[in-house]
Amino acid sequence: MAEDSINRIHLDELIFAQKNKEYGSFKLRKSYKMFLSIGMWTAVIFFVLLTTLPLIYKALVPRGELTTNKKKVVQITNLPEPPSIGEKKENTLKPEKKNIESLKVTESASDAQTNEALDFFNQNADTTSLEQIYNESTLNVSIKYPIGWTFIDQNVDKKLDGVTFWSNTSDYSPPPVIHLEVRDRSLFNESKYKHNLTVDEAVIYFNDPEKLANYFSQTFYFRTESGEDFSLKLTIKGEEAFKSFIPTFYGMLKSFKFGSSWF
């Protein structure tokens, strides 16, 4: 027996001389090499099987016939007659003027909230303080906002994602915030909105004002005929402040323009 084994046996016996050797650490130390060998050979056999099984399968299973993609040829024999040279082609292009000028109600005339919004849009929208203009080139967006206000753009991949306007004067405390956002058209759900107004090449959807912890907010969603939808949301603290600022907010809504030809 090798010297290391003798020393190991003597060491195990010495450690467990005064202890119960029928279970526990003593048996584990005795069987360590056996379990190590079993684990090593199991891993080797598994690796060999893993690497050779594809070769065995390829040798036993015959290769099937290769399938080829066949091109489908469609013959068109009945083509319409070409138009006459002198024939005038009807112009199907729509004008691309996309600003809010004329509004009409698509809800019932008894809808008080819709009529109220229509009245504000057409008569009571206050544009006197809207002396600053925000222009954005990637989506050709333009909107007027009050003097004494500022804004910050949110851009993703150098394209407008949204812009936030807020007052830097002491007229309101805290200042009202208006957020113009480019919306994902695929996420639009008409059933979420109670009212709607039809404008040039867009439908504006909105709900009644919402109140949360004395903050009042209202959102107007522009469902457009262009490639982008937009929403404009006002958030302001206090009911009186909300009522007093609504005409200015509606004035901003009326000044909002979008599309490729308003410049």
CYANA upper distance limits for C-alpha pairs under 8 A (distance plus 0.5 A):
  1 MET  CA      5 SER  CA      7.17
  1 MET  CA      6 ILE  CA      7.27
  2 ALA  CA      6 ILE  CA      6.86
  3 GLU  CA      7 ASN  CA      6.65
  4 ASP  CA      8 ARG  CA      6.51
  5 SER  CA      9 ILE  CA      6.52
  6 ILE  CA     10 HIS  CA      6.53
  7 ASN  CA     11 LEU  CA      6.42
  8 ARG  CA     12 ASP  CA      6.65
  9 ILE  CA     13 GLU  CA      6.55
 10 HIS  CA     14 LEU  CA      6.36
 11 LEU  CA     15 ILE  CA      6.60
 12 ASP  CA     16 PHE  CA      6.69
 12 ASP  CA     26 PHE  CA      7.88
 12 ASP  CA     29 ARG  CA      8.31
 13 GLU  CA     17 ALA  CA      6.01
 16 PHE  CA     20 ASN  CA      7.71
 16 PHE  CA     21 LYS  CA      7.25
 16 PHE  CA     26 PHE  CA      7.45
 21 LYS  CA     26 PHE  CA      6.18
 21 LYS  CA     27 LYS  CA      7.51
 22 GLU  CA     26 PHE  CA      8.15
 22 GLU  CA     27 LYS  CA      7.64
 23 TYR  CA     27 LYS  CA      6.32
 24 GLY  CA     28 LEU  CA      7.04
 25 SER  CA     29 ARG  CA      6.55
 26 PHE  CA     30 LYS  CA      6.77
 27 LYS  CA     31 SER  CA      6.66
 28 LEU  CA     32 TYR  CA      6.37
 31 SER  CA     35 PHE  CA      6.87
 32 TYR  CA     36 LEU  CA      6.62
 33 LYS  CA     37 SER  CA      6.65
 34 MET  CA     38 ILE  CA      6.79
 35 PHE  CA     39 GLY  CA      6.62
 36 LEU  CA     40 MET  CA      6.68
 37 SER  CA     41 TRP  CA      6.66
 38 ILE  CA     42 THR  CA      6.55
 39 GLY  CA     43 ALA  CA      6.75
 40 MET  CA     44 VAL  CA      6.81
 41 TRP  CA     45 ILE  CA      6.59
 42 THR  CA     46 PHE  CA      6.61
 43 ALA  CA     47 PHE  CA      6.63
 44 VAL  CA     48 VAL  CA      6.72
 45 ILE  CA     49 LEU  CA      6.71
 46 PHE  CA     50 LEU  CA      6.57
 47 PHE  CA     51 THR  CA      6.78
 48 VAL  CA     52 THR  CA      6.62
 49 LEU  CA     53 LEU  CA      6.24
 50 LEU  CA     54 PRO  CA      8.36
 51 THR  CA     55 LEU  CA      8.36
 52 THR  CA     56 ILE  CA      6.75
 53 LEU  CA     57 TYR  CA      6.56
 54 PRO  CA     58 LYS  CA      6.57
 55 LEU  CA     59 ALA  CA      6.69
 56 ILE  CA     60 LEU  CA      6.71
 57 TYR  CA     61 VAL  CA      6.39
 58 LYS  CA     62 PRO  CA      7.92
 83 PRO  CA     87 GLU  CA      7.24
 96 GLU  CA    259 GLY  CA      7.55
 96 GLU  CA    260 SER  CA      7.73
 96 GLU  CA    261 SER  CA      6.49
 96 GLU  CA    262 TRP  CA      8.05
 97 LYS  CA    200 ASP  CA      8.05
 97 LYS  CA    259 GLY  CA      8.07
 97 LYS  CA    261 SER  CA      6.98
 97 LYS  CA    262 TRP  CA      6.45
 98 LYS  CA    200 ASP  CA      6.37
 98 LYS  CA    201 GLU  CA      6.60
 98 LYS  CA    202 ALA  CA      8.25
 98 LYS  CA    257 LYS  CA      6.56
 98 LYS  CA    258 PHE  CA      6.39
 98 LYS  CA    259 GLY  CA      6.74
 98 LYS  CA    262 TRP  CA      7.54
 99 ASN  CA    200 ASP  CA      7.07
 99 ASN  CA    254 LYS  CA      8.11
 99 ASN  CA    255 SER  CA      7.80
 99 ASN  CA    256 PHE  CA      6.89
 99 ASN  CA    257 LYS  CA      5.12
 99 ASN  CA    258 PHE  CA      7.27
 99 ASN  CA    262 TRP  CA      8.38
100 ILE  CA    199 VAL  CA      6.48
100 ILE  CA    200 ASP  CA      6.77
100 ILE  CA    253 LEU  CA      8.23
100 ILE  CA    254 LYS  CA      5.79
100 ILE  CA    255 SER  CA      7.41
100 ILE  CA    256 PHE  CA      7.37
100 ILE  CA    257 LYS  CA      7.63
101 GLU  CA    199 VAL  CA      7.72
101 GLU  CA    200 ASP  CA      7.76
101 GLU  CA    254 LYS  CA      7.49
102 SER  CA    199 VAL  CA      6.59
102 SER  CA    200 ASP  CA      7.52
103 LEU  CA    118 LEU  CA      7.77
103 LEU  CA    121 PHE  CA      8.47
103 LEU  CA    122 ASN  CA      8.05
103 LEU  CA    197 LEU  CA      7.15
103 LEU  CA    198 THR  CA      6.38
103 LEU  CA    199 VAL  CA      5.60
103 LEU  CA    200 ASP  CA      8.39
104 LYS  CA    118 LEU  CA      8.17
104 LYS  CA    197 LEU  CA      6.62
104 LYS  CA    198 THR  CA      6.11
104 LYS  CA    199 VAL  CA      7.49
105 VAL  CA    109 ALA  CA      8.13
105 VAL  CA    114 THR  CA      7.80
105 VAL  CA    115 ASN  CA      8.10
105 VAL  CA    118 LEU  CA      7.83
105 VAL  CA    196 ASN  CA      7.78
105 VAL  CA    197 LEU  CA      5.75
105 VAL  CA    198 THR  CA      7.04
106 THR  CA    196 ASN  CA      7.01
106 THR  CA    197 LEU  CA      6.48
106 THR  CA    198 THR  CA      7.20
107 GLU  CA    111 ASP  CA      7.26
107 GLU  CA    114 THR  CA      7.68
107 GLU  CA    195 HIS  CA      7.30
107 GLU  CA    196 ASN  CA      7.36
107 GLU  CA    197 LEU  CA      8.30
109 ALA  CA    115 ASN  CA      7.50
110 SER  CA    115 ASN  CA      8.32
111 ASP  CA    115 ASN  CA      6.75
112 ALA  CA    116 GLU  CA      6.52
113 GLN  CA    117 ALA  CA      6.72
113 GLN  CA    195 HIS  CA      8.35
113 GLN  CA    208 ASP  CA      7.66
114 THR  CA    118 LEU  CA      6.64
114 THR  CA    195 HIS  CA      6.62
114 THR  CA    196 ASN  CA      7.86
114 THR  CA    197 LEU  CA      8.31
115 ASN  CA    119 ASP  CA      6.53
116 GLU  CA    120 PHE  CA      6.76
117 ALA  CA    121 PHE  CA      6.62
118 LEU  CA    122 ASN  CA      6.61
118 LEU  CA    197 LEU  CA      8.35
119 ASP  CA    123 GLN  CA      6.10
119 ASP  CA    124 ASN  CA      7.09
120 PHE  CA    124 ASN  CA      4.81
120 PHE  CA    125 ALA  CA      5.74
120 PHE  CA    247 PRO  CA      7.20
120 PHE  CA    250 TYR  CA      7.34
121 PHE  CA    125 ALA  CA      5.77
121 PHE  CA    250 TYR  CA      6.55
121 PHE  CA    251 GLY  CA      7.81
121 PHE  CA    254 LYS  CA      7.44
124 ASN  CA    247 PRO  CA      6.56
125 ALA  CA    247 PRO  CA      5.08
125 ALA  CA    248 THR  CA      6.71
125 ALA  CA    249 PHE  CA      8.14
125 ALA  CA    250 TYR  CA      5.64
125 ALA  CA    251 GLY  CA      5.04
125 ALA  CA    254 LYS  CA      8.23
126 ASP  CA    247 PRO  CA      5.47
126 ASP  CA    248 THR  CA      5.36
126 ASP  CA    249 PHE  CA      8.42
126 ASP  CA    250 TYR  CA      7.63
126 ASP  CA    251 GLY  CA      5.55
127 THR  CA    248 THR  CA      6.79
127 THR  CA    251 GLY  CA      5.47
127 THR  CA    252 MET  CA      7.77
129 SER  CA    145 TYR  CA      8.19
129 SER  CA    146 PRO  CA      5.55
129 SER  CA    147 ILE  CA      6.58
129 SER  CA    248 THR  CA      8.14
130 LEU  CA    144 LYS  CA      6.02
130 LEU  CA    145 TYR  CA      5.27
130 LEU  CA    146 PRO  CA      4.65
130 LEU  CA    147 ILE  CA      6.67
130 LEU  CA    248 THR  CA      8.39
130 LEU  CA    251 GLY  CA      8.29
130 LEU  CA    252 MET  CA      7.96
131 GLU  CA    144 LYS  CA      7.34
131 GLU  CA    145 TYR  CA      7.14
131 GLU  CA    146 PRO  CA      6.40
131 GLU  CA    147 ILE  CA      6.07
132 GLN  CA    144 LYS  CA      6.12
132 GLN  CA    145 TYR  CA      5.92
132 GLN  CA    146 PRO  CA      6.69
132 GLN  CA    147 ILE  CA      6.45
133 ILE  CA    142 SER  CA      7.48
133 ILE  CA    143 ILE  CA      6.34
133 ILE  CA    144 LYS  CA      4.89
133 ILE  CA    145 TYR  CA      6.72
134 TYR  CA    141 VAL  CA      8.45
134 TYR  CA    142 SER  CA      6.04
134 TYR  CA    143 ILE  CA      5.88
134 TYR  CA    144 LYS  CA      6.61
134 TYR  CA    145 TYR  CA      7.91
135 ASN  CA    140 ASN  CA      7.69
135 ASN  CA    141 VAL  CA      6.30
135 ASN  CA    142 SER  CA      5.08
135 ASN  CA    143 ILE  CA      7.40
136 GLU  CA    140 ASN  CA      5.99
136 GLU  CA    141 VAL  CA      5.59
136 GLU  CA    142 SER  CA      6.95
136 GLU  CA    160 LEU  CA      8.04
137 SER  CA    141 VAL  CA      7.27
138 THR  CA    159 LYS  CA      6.35
138 THR  CA    160 LEU  CA      7.13
139 LEU  CA    159 LYS  CA      8.16
139 LEU  CA    160 LEU  CA      7.46
139 LEU  CA    258 PHE  CA      7.62
139 LEU  CA    259 GLY  CA      7.21
139 LEU  CA    260 SER  CA      7.97
140 ASN  CA    258 PHE  CA      6.14
140 ASN  CA    259 GLY  CA      6.09
140 ASN  CA    260 SER  CA      6.35
140 ASN  CA    262 TRP  CA      8.39
141 VAL  CA    256 PHE  CA      8.07
141 VAL  CA    257 LYS  CA      6.28
141 VAL  CA    258 PHE  CA      5.05
141 VAL  CA    259 GLY  CA      7.39
142 SER  CA    255 SER  CA      8.25
142 SER  CA    256 PHE  CA      6.32
142 SER  CA    257 LYS  CA      5.57
142 SER  CA    258 PHE  CA      6.89
143 ILE  CA    252 MET  CA      7.01
143 ILE  CA    253 LEU  CA      8.36
143 ILE  CA    255 SER  CA      5.92
143 ILE  CA    256 PHE  CA      4.90
143 ILE  CA    257 LYS  CA      6.76
144 LYS  CA    252 MET  CA      6.23
144 LYS  CA    255 SER  CA      6.30
144 LYS  CA    256 PHE  CA      7.54
145 TYR  CA    149 TRP  CA      7.62
145 TYR  CA    165 PHE  CA      8.32
145 TYR  CA    252 MET  CA      6.67
146 PRO  CA    248 THR  CA      8.46
148 GLY  CA    167 SER  CA      6.72
148 GLY  CA    168 ASN  CA      6.45
148 GLY  CA    169 THR  CA      6.48
149 TRP  CA    165 PHE  CA      7.33
149 TRP  CA    166 TRP  CA      6.11
149 TRP  CA    167 SER  CA      4.77
149 TRP  CA    168 ASN  CA      5.94
149 TRP  CA    169 THR  CA      7.82
150 THR  CA    165 PHE  CA      6.27
150 THR  CA    166 TRP  CA      6.29
150 THR  CA    167 SER  CA      6.91
150 THR  CA    168 ASN  CA      7.32
151 PHE  CA    163 VAL  CA      7.25
151 PHE  CA    164 THR  CA      5.91
151 PHE  CA    165 PHE  CA      4.82
151 PHE  CA    166 TRP  CA      6.85
152 ILE  CA    163 VAL  CA      6.16
152 ILE  CA    164 THR  CA      5.99
152 ILE  CA    165 PHE  CA      7.33
153 ASP  CA    160 LEU  CA      7.83
153 ASP  CA    161 ASP  CA      8.34
153 ASP  CA    162 GLY  CA      6.61
153 ASP  CA    163 VAL  CA      4.88
153 ASP  CA    164 THR  CA      7.13
154 GLN  CA    160 LEU  CA      6.87
154 GLN  CA    161 ASP  CA      5.95
154 GLN  CA    162 GLY  CA      5.49
154 GLN  CA    163 VAL  CA      6.18
155 ASN  CA    159 LYS  CA      5.83
155 ASN  CA    160 LEU  CA      5.20
155 ASN  CA    161 ASP  CA      5.57
155 ASN  CA    162 GLY  CA      7.38
156 VAL  CA    160 LEU  CA      6.99
156 VAL  CA    161 ASP  CA      6.51
160 LEU  CA    182 VAL  CA      7.86
161 ASP  CA    181 GLU  CA      6.69
161 ASP  CA    182 VAL  CA      5.86
162 GLY  CA    179 HIS  CA      7.67
162 GLY  CA    180 LEU  CA      5.99
162 GLY  CA    181 GLU  CA      4.67
162 GLY  CA    182 VAL  CA      6.28
163 VAL  CA    179 HIS  CA      6.43
163 VAL  CA    180 LEU  CA      5.76
163 VAL  CA    181 GLU  CA      7.01
164 THR  CA    177 VAL  CA      7.50
164 THR  CA    178 ILE  CA      6.27
164 THR  CA    179 HIS  CA      4.89
164 THR  CA    180 LEU  CA      6.71
165 PHE  CA    177 VAL  CA      6.32
165 PHE  CA    178 ILE  CA      5.59
165 PHE  CA    179 HIS  CA      6.75
166 TRP  CA    175 PRO  CA      6.88
166 TRP  CA    176 PRO  CA      6.38
166 TRP  CA    177 VAL  CA      5.16
166 TRP  CA    178 ILE  CA      6.86
167 SER  CA    172 TYR  CA      8.35
167 SER  CA    175 PRO  CA      5.86
167 SER  CA    176 PRO  CA      6.89
167 SER  CA    177 VAL  CA      7.81
168 ASN  CA    175 PRO  CA      7.65
169 THR  CA    175 PRO  CA      8.24
170 SER  CA    175 PRO  CA      8.21
171 ASP  CA    175 PRO  CA      8.13
172 TYR  CA    176 PRO  CA      7.45
172 TYR  CA    241 ALA  CA      8.04
173 SER  CA    237 LYS  CA      8.41
174 PRO  CA    236 ILE  CA      8.24
174 PRO  CA    237 LYS  CA      7.45
175 PRO  CA    236 ILE  CA      7.54
176 PRO  CA    234 LEU  CA      7.69
176 PRO  CA    235 THR  CA      6.34
176 PRO  CA    236 ILE  CA      5.01
176 PRO  CA    237 LYS  CA      7.75
177 VAL  CA    234 LEU  CA      6.41
177 VAL  CA    235 THR  CA      5.82
177 VAL  CA    236 ILE  CA      6.99
178 ILE  CA    232 LEU  CA      7.39
178 ILE  CA    233 LYS  CA      5.96
178 ILE  CA    234 LEU  CA      5.07
178 ILE  CA    235 THR  CA      6.93
179 HIS  CA    231 SER  CA      8.43
179 HIS  CA    232 LEU  CA      6.20
179 HIS  CA    233 LYS  CA      5.73
179 HIS  CA    234 LEU  CA      7.25
180 LEU  CA    230 PHE  CA      7.54
180 LEU  CA    231 SER  CA      6.26
180 LEU  CA    232 LEU  CA      5.09
180 LEU  CA    233 LYS  CA      7.14
181 GLU  CA    230 PHE  CA      6.09
181 GLU  CA    231 SER  CA      5.83
181 GLU  CA    232 LEU  CA      7.08
182 VAL  CA    228 GLU  CA      7.24
182 VAL  CA    229 ASP  CA      6.46
182 VAL  CA    230 PHE  CA      5.16
182 VAL  CA    231 SER  CA      7.21
183 ARG  CA    228 GLU  CA      7.32
183 ARG  CA    229 ASP  CA      5.59
183 ARG  CA    230 PHE  CA      5.78
183 ARG  CA    231 SER  CA      7.37
184 ASP  CA    188 PHE  CA      7.71
184 ASP  CA    228 GLU  CA      7.84
184 ASP  CA    229 ASP  CA      7.23
185 ARG  CA    228 GLU  CA      7.25
185 ARG  CA    229 ASP  CA      6.43
189 ASN  CA    193 TYR  CA      8.44
190 GLU  CA    205 TYR  CA      8.28
193 TYR  CA    205 TYR  CA      6.51
193 TYR  CA    206 PHE  CA      5.99
193 TYR  CA    207 ASN  CA      6.00
194 LYS  CA    205 TYR  CA      8.03
194 LYS  CA    206 PHE  CA      6.88
194 LYS  CA    207 ASN  CA      5.71
194 LYS  CA    208 ASP  CA      8.23
195 HIS  CA    205 TYR  CA      6.29
195 HIS  CA    206 PHE  CA      5.87
195 HIS  CA    207 ASN  CA      6.48
196 ASN  CA    203 VAL  CA      7.12
196 ASN  CA    204 ILE  CA      5.80
196 ASN  CA    205 TYR  CA      4.77
196 ASN  CA    206 PHE  CA      6.62
197 LEU  CA    203 VAL  CA      6.19
197 LEU  CA    204 ILE  CA      5.56
197 LEU  CA    205 TYR  CA      7.09
198 THR  CA    202 ALA  CA      6.81
198 THR  CA    203 VAL  CA      4.98
198 THR  CA    204 ILE  CA      6.76
199 VAL  CA    203 VAL  CA      6.28
199 VAL  CA    204 ILE  CA      7.79
201 GLU  CA    224 THR  CA      6.54
201 GLU  CA    225 GLU  CA      6.19
202 ALA  CA    222 PHE  CA      6.72
202 ALA  CA    223 ARG  CA      5.88
202 ALA  CA    224 THR  CA      4.72
202 ALA  CA    225 GLU  CA      6.68
203 VAL  CA    222 PHE  CA      6.33
203 VAL  CA    223 ARG  CA      5.63
203 VAL  CA    224 THR  CA      7.05
204 ILE  CA    220 PHE  CA      6.75
204 ILE  CA    221 TYR  CA      5.91
204 ILE  CA    222 PHE  CA      5.18
204 ILE  CA    223 ARG  CA      6.72
205 TYR  CA    220 PHE  CA      6.27
205 TYR  CA    221 TYR  CA      5.51
205 TYR  CA    222 PHE  CA      7.08
205 TYR  CA    223 ARG  CA      8.01
206 PHE  CA    218 GLN  CA      8.17
206 PHE  CA    219 THR  CA      6.54
206 PHE  CA    220 PHE  CA      5.36
206 PHE  CA    221 TYR  CA      6.78
207 ASN  CA    218 GLN  CA      7.68
207 ASN  CA    219 THR  CA      7.69
207 ASN  CA    220 PHE  CA      8.33
208 ASP  CA    218 GLN  CA      7.44
209 PRO  CA    216 PHE  CA      7.09
209 PRO  CA    217 SER  CA      6.14
209 PRO  CA    218 GLN  CA      5.27
209 PRO  CA    219 THR  CA      8.44
210 GLU  CA    216 PHE  CA      6.09
210 GLU  CA    217 SER  CA      5.79
210 GLU  CA    218 GLN  CA      6.78
211 LYS  CA    215 TYR  CA      6.04
211 LYS  CA    216 PHE  CA      5.06
211 LYS  CA    217 SER  CA      7.05
212 LEU  CA    216 PHE  CA      7.06
214 ASN  CA    237 LYS  CA      6.45
214 ASN  CA    238 GLY  CA      6.11
214 ASN  CA    239 GLU  CA      7.95
215 TYR  CA    235 THR  CA      7.23
215 TYR  CA    236 ILE  CA      6.12
215 TYR  CA    237 LYS  CA      4.77
215 TYR  CA    238 GLY  CA      6.43
215 TYR  CA    239 GLU  CA      8.31
216 PHE  CA    234 LEU  CA      8.49
216 PHE  CA    235 THR  CA      6.22
216 PHE  CA    236 ILE  CA      5.95
216 PHE  CA    237 LYS  CA      6.50
216 PHE  CA    238 GLY  CA      7.16
216 PHE  CA    239 GLU  CA      7.22
216 PHE  CA    242 PHE  CA      7.05
217 SER  CA    233 LYS  CA      7.42
217 SER  CA    234 LEU  CA      5.77
217 SER  CA    235 THR  CA      4.83
217 SER  CA    236 ILE  CA      6.95
218 GLN  CA    233 LYS  CA      6.13
218 GLN  CA    234 LEU  CA      5.98
218 GLN  CA    235 THR  CA      7.46
219 THR  CA    231 SER  CA      7.22
219 THR  CA    232 LEU  CA      6.20
219 THR  CA    233 LYS  CA      4.70
219 THR  CA    234 LEU  CA      7.03
220 PHE  CA    231 SER  CA      5.95
220 PHE  CA    232 LEU  CA      5.78
220 PHE  CA    233 LYS  CA      6.84
221 TYR  CA    229 ASP  CA      8.09
221 TYR  CA    230 PHE  CA      6.47
221 TYR  CA    231 SER  CA      4.75
221 TYR  CA    232 LEU  CA      7.12
222 PHE  CA    229 ASP  CA      6.20
222 PHE  CA    230 PHE  CA      5.53
222 PHE  CA    231 SER  CA      6.22
223 ARG  CA    229 ASP  CA      5.85
223 ARG  CA    230 PHE  CA      7.57
224 THR  CA    228 GLU  CA      7.29
224 THR  CA    229 ASP  CA      6.14
224 THR  CA    230 PHE  CA      8.42
226 SER  CA    259 GLY  CA      7.38
232 LEU  CA    253 LEU  CA      8.14
234 LEU  CA    249 PHE  CA      7.84
236 ILE  CA    241 ALA  CA      7.53
236 ILE  CA    242 PHE  CA      6.53
237 LYS  CA    241 ALA  CA      7.23
237 LYS  CA    242 PHE  CA      7.57
238 GLY  CA    242 PHE  CA      6.69
239 GLU  CA    243 LYS  CA      6.71
240 GLU  CA    244 SER  CA      6.64
241 ALA  CA    245 PHE  CA      6.57
242 PHE  CA    246 ILE  CA      6.57
243 LYS  CA    247 PRO  CA      8.49
245 PHE  CA    249 PHE  CA      6.78
246 ILE  CA    250 TYR  CA      6.57
247 PRO  CA    251 GLY  CA      6.61
248 THR  CA    252 MET  CA      6.88
249 PHE  CA    253 LEU  CA      6.91
250 TYR  CA    254 LYS  CA      6.75
251 GLY  CA    255 SER  CA      6.80
252 MET  CA    256 PHE  CA      6.76
257 LYS  CA    262 TRP  CA      7.78
258 PHE  CA    262 TRP  CA      7.66
